[in-house]
Amino acid sequence: MAAKVEKNKCIGCGACVSTCPNGALSIKDGKCDVDDGNCISCGSCTAVCPCQAIKLPK
């Protein structure tokens, strides 16, 4: 399962986008957007998000 973004926490900084090894993240409408088909749930994005807006499924 893909990472999920809490849109109310995301500030759209793009740190996650540049960290994603699979290119599954982008910024749309000022917030992080996850391409579920490309996300491999590696956790790279959660580690760099300054707002803790990205969560991995449990």
C-alpha positions, 0 to 999 in steps of 0.5 A: 500500500502507498504512503498517505498524505495528511493534506492539512499538515503538508506545506508543499515544501517538496522535500519528499519529492526530491527524496522519493527513489521511485518518482511517486511524489509530486506537488499538486495544488501546493500539496504533496500528491502520491502516485499509488502505482509507483509508491513502494512504501520505502519510507524515504518521504516520511523521514524527510517531511518536516511536518510529519504529513506523510504516513505509511500504511501499517 
